[in-house]
Amino acid sequence: MRSIISLVTVMMLSLLLGCGQSAKPATPRSGQSAKPAPASPAVQPAAEGAAVASVGDADFDTQVLQSDKPVLVDFFATWCGPCQTQGPIVDKVAAHYADKLKVFRLDVDKAPQTAKQYQITAIPTLMVFKGGKVVFNRTGLMDEAQLSSELEKLF
């Protein structure tokens, strides 16, 4: 009984903190239909002035693993509330470290093979790749100071 109470407590705290969003969207309610995600190219350029582009299954190896610079990947989904909060923070960090770091967003719904390969079971997840290997991995929201501090350790 005590372990059940502990599990429920941990789950409630995760929800309150916005961490641990499952990497699967909720099932539509009765009477609603699921809308398929619109098709899009694997890499979408970032908006003008922004330092973040999208990456997908087709080009993950060339854009991320074979990069000559360290690469921060923001694993997210459009339906994820905490991911929407994390996005602007990643944008700021990308702009600040533009000369040292490449930054990409990977929509787990549009790139399921890569999400599965890197065992993304909750979002937002931030990973840094250096020389084709994961050197940093964090699930849940990170503020700008925390993320910058972790990145500074890698340069």
C-alpha positions as CSV (number, residue, x, y, z in Angstrom):
1,M,0.0,0.0,0.0
2,R,2.8,2.4,0.9
3,S,4.5,1.9,-2.5
4,I,1.2,2.7,-4.3
5,I,0.9,5.9,-2.3
6,S,4.5,6.8,-3.2
7,L,3.9,6.1,-6.9
8,V,0.7,8.3,-6.9
9,T,2.6,11.1,-5.1
10,V,5.5,11.0,-7.6
11,M,3.0,11.0,-10.6
12,M,1.1,14.0,-9.1
13,L,4.3,15.9,-8.5
14,S,5.5,15.2,-12.1
15,L,2.2,16.6,-13.4
16,L,2.4,19.7,-11.3
17,L,6.0,20.3,-12.4
18,G,5.1,19.8,-16.0
19,C,7.6,17.0,-16.4
20,G,7.1,13.5,-17.7
21,Q,4.7,14.3,-20.6
22,S,4.2,11.0,-22.4
23,A,5.5,11.0,-26.0
24,K,2.1,9.9,-27.2
25,P,-0.9,12.2,-27.7
26,A,-4.1,11.5,-25.8
27,T,-6.8,9.4,-27.5
28,P,-9.5,11.5,-29.0
29,R,-12.7,11.7,-26.9
30,S,-15.9,10.2,-28.0
31,G,-17.3,12.1,-31.0
32,Q,-13.9,13.6,-31.9
33,S,-11.7,12.5,-34.7
34,A,-7.9,12.3,-34.6
35,K,-6.4,14.8,-37.1
36,P,-3.4,13.4,-38.9
37,A,-0.2,15.5,-38.8
38,P,0.4,17.5,-42.0
39,A,3.1,16.1,-44.2
40,S,6.3,18.3,-44.2
41,P,9.8,18.0,-45.4
42,A,12.4,16.5,-42.9
43,V,14.3,19.8,-42.5
44,Q,12.4,23.1,-42.2
45,P,14.4,26.3,-42.1
46,A,14.0,28.3,-39.0
47,A,12.0,31.5,-39.2
48,E,14.1,34.5,-40.3
49,G,16.4,35.6,-37.6
50,A,15.9,32.4,-35.6
51,A,18.7,29.9,-35.0
52,V,16.6,26.7,-34.7
53,A,15.6,24.4,-37.6
54,S,13.6,21.2,-37.7
55,V,15.2,17.8,-38.2
56,G,13.6,14.4,-38.9
57,D,14.3,10.8,-39.4
58,A,15.6,11.2,-42.9
59,D,18.3,13.7,-42.2
60,F,19.1,13.2,-38.5
61,D,22.4,11.4,-39.2
62,T,23.8,14.0,-41.5
63,Q,22.5,17.1,-39.6
64,V,23.2,15.9,-36.1
65,L,25.5,12.9,-35.9
66,Q,27.9,14.0,-38.6
67,S,28.0,17.7,-37.5
68,D,31.4,19.3,-37.0
69,K,29.9,21.3,-34.0
70,P,28.1,20.1,-30.9
71,V,24.3,19.8,-31.6
72,L,21.4,20.5,-29.2
73,V,18.3,18.6,-30.1
74,D,14.9,19.6,-28.6
75,F,12.7,16.5,-28.7
76,F,9.1,17.8,-28.5
77,A,5.5,17.5,-29.8
78,T,3.1,20.3,-30.8
79,W,0.5,19.1,-28.3
80,C,2.8,19.1,-25.3
81,G,2.3,22.1,-23.0
82,P,5.7,22.0,-21.3
83,C,7.4,21.7,-24.7
84,Q,5.7,25.0,-25.7
85,T,7.3,26.5,-22.6
86,Q,10.7,25.0,-23.4
87,G,10.7,26.3,-27.0
88,P,11.5,30.0,-26.4
89,I,14.2,29.0,-23.9
90,V,15.9,26.8,-26.5
91,D,15.5,29.7,-29.0
92,K,17.4,32.1,-26.7
93,V,20.1,29.6,-26.0
94,A,20.5,28.9,-29.7
95,A,20.9,32.6,-30.5
96,H,23.4,33.0,-27.7
97,Y,25.6,30.0,-28.7
98,A,25.1,30.3,-32.5
99,D,28.8,30.4,-33.1
100,K,29.6,27.2,-31.0
101,L,26.4,25.1,-31.3
102,K,23.9,23.9,-33.8
103,V,20.3,23.6,-32.5
104,F,17.5,21.5,-34.0
105,R,13.9,20.6,-33.0
106,L,12.7,17.1,-33.6
107,D,8.9,16.5,-33.5
108,V,8.6,13.0,-32.0
109,D,5.3,12.5,-33.8
110,K,6.9,13.2,-37.2
111,A,10.2,11.4,-36.5
112,P,9.2,8.3,-34.6
113,Q,12.2,6.2,-35.6
114,T,14.7,8.7,-34.2
115,A,12.6,9.1,-31.0
116,K,12.5,5.4,-30.6
117,Q,16.3,5.0,-31.3
118,Y,17.1,7.5,-28.5
119,Q,14.4,6.1,-26.2
120,I,12.4,9.2,-25.9
121,T,9.6,8.2,-23.6
122,A,8.8,11.6,-22.1
123,I,9.0,15.2,-23.5
124,P,10.4,17.7,-23.5
125,T,13.8,16.0,-23.7
126,L,17.0,17.9,-24.6
127,M,20.0,16.1,-25.8
128,V,23.4,17.3,-26.9
129,F,25.4,15.3,-29.4
130,K,29.1,15.8,-29.8
131,G,31.1,13.7,-32.3
132,G,28.0,11.6,-33.0
133,K,27.5,10.6,-29.4
134,V,25.1,11.8,-26.7
135,V,27.0,13.9,-24.1
136,F,24.0,15.4,-22.4
137,N,20.4,14.2,-21.8
138,R,17.7,15.8,-19.7
139,T,14.0,15.2,-19.7
140,G,11.7,17.9,-18.3
141,L,11.8,21.7,-18.4
142,M,15.1,23.5,-18.0
143,D,15.4,27.2,-17.5
144,E,17.8,29.3,-19.5
145,A,20.4,29.5,-16.7
146,Q,20.4,25.7,-16.1
147,L,20.7,24.9,-19.8
148,S,23.4,27.5,-20.4
149,S,25.3,26.1,-17.4
150,E,25.2,22.5,-18.8
151,L,26.3,23.7,-22.2
152,E,29.2,25.6,-20.9
153,K,30.6,22.4,-19.5
154,L,30.7,21.0,-23.0
155,F,32.8,23.7,-24.7
